[in-house]
């Protein structure tokens, strides 16, 4: 009897766990830092020096240059991470921007 109960529990637990995983929405990625660059070549520099090139298809980022911002979107993982270092050796990556939140001017 005990073995039957354990087997029944395991049989039901598998599909329920799979259903719970597919129901979870992926969390949006956020980056915060100072926006630099100019037309179509913007990048965000995090406080620790990490640099991220931003792809903003539906956003005009020009008004946020030299402002501390938080961007929400997705990191582009298709790019070779070894190719992602700037002249100062900081790691960089591409980030597709969905939304922007402005926190004011960057501190110097």
Buried (B, 14 or more C-beta within 10 A) or exposed (E): EEEEEEEEEEEEEEEEEEEEEEEEEEEEEEBEBBBBBEEEEBBBBBEEEBBBBBBBEEBEBEEBBEBBBBBBBBEEEEEEEEEBEBEEEBBBBBBBBBEBEEEEEBEE
